[in-house]
Amino acid sequence: MSRKHHSQALIKLDDFSFGYEANKAPLLKNLSFTIGDDEAILLIGPSGSGKSTLALCLNSLYPDVIEGWTEGEIHYKGTPLHEFEKGAINQEISVVFQDPESQFCMVTVEDELAFTLENINTPREEMQKKIDDILQLVGLIDVKYRPIHELSGGQKQKVALASVLLLEPTLLILDEPTANLDPASRFEFTQILKQLKEERNFALLIIEHHLDDWLPMADRVLAINSEGELMAEGTPQEIFYNRISLLKNEGIHIPKVVETVISTLATDNGSSAVKDLPLSEKDLATWLQKIGKPSIFIQEKKSNLVLDQIGDNFDEVLSLCNVSFSRGKQSILTDISLSLARGELVAIVGQNGAGKSTLLQLIAGILKTSQDHVFS
């Protein structure tokens, strides 16, 4: 459930608009809202509605670094953004983007974090402890000396997060940080953010399409429509249960938990107070049991599909035999053997850094082993 807050306004938008071209309609139109100094806010909207542009306006990169115009005002702690010296607000309001590699400047994890500390004039004798502390927080201390390009997608995103956390921002903006991560990595990333927010008490603005993992920590939801206007604002329960038709009409993704609750209520002809409806899978399971439908959450479906690929009909199109791969002294894959048949649908799963992407690159011929083990 969302927490009640008595926070001070960290960010305040007064009738703010932004456009890229002077003679065309603005991308963001007449936005007015606040962000409290300890709030976690979920910003949602259809693709192209201006969510990422808003993030860059909030930390004062736009319109300074591009051609663009603004009307209205954004205040940070009561002071208009344009009154701050260039670069000053970027340390206070930091952004983690969808593609972590777009944020990296150095080769190794340690050097990347040291580069951040150098830019804020951290004394050299303090750097190692700060680097070690932040890597412990995000669970990457064991890759401190690794080249960044060798890391998995989830690990790279953690490095990007560690870099901005070294700035000790008062507002952290996450711009679809888990869009390229697998479900397990996505959940792990959100749990790290939940813990860090509780420990450091910064404000959090989350821009995402994959909403389920973020919902339990969100205090408020801001919904922007395709015209760049604020069309709804409220608690997660209010927005996703009371305004679901509005969201669907705008093409906004609905959390799976919410879809399950809505479909259950529709078939059951039941009703519950919106404030009591679940936002997390754990609360969903409890809620289903409470209304007498504990079995709806797990349903086994039998498939009528018969794969004629066994025995003499197995049409092999690709085979790997004892494939291993290392980067320097780091072993990535060891003795991988498999066969793929024509028409098969195969899933490759594994934890962060297990070598899934490396295996696909070997199959595609982007990477090479010392011996030619892969053929098709």
Disulfide bonds with the S-S distance in Angstrom:
none
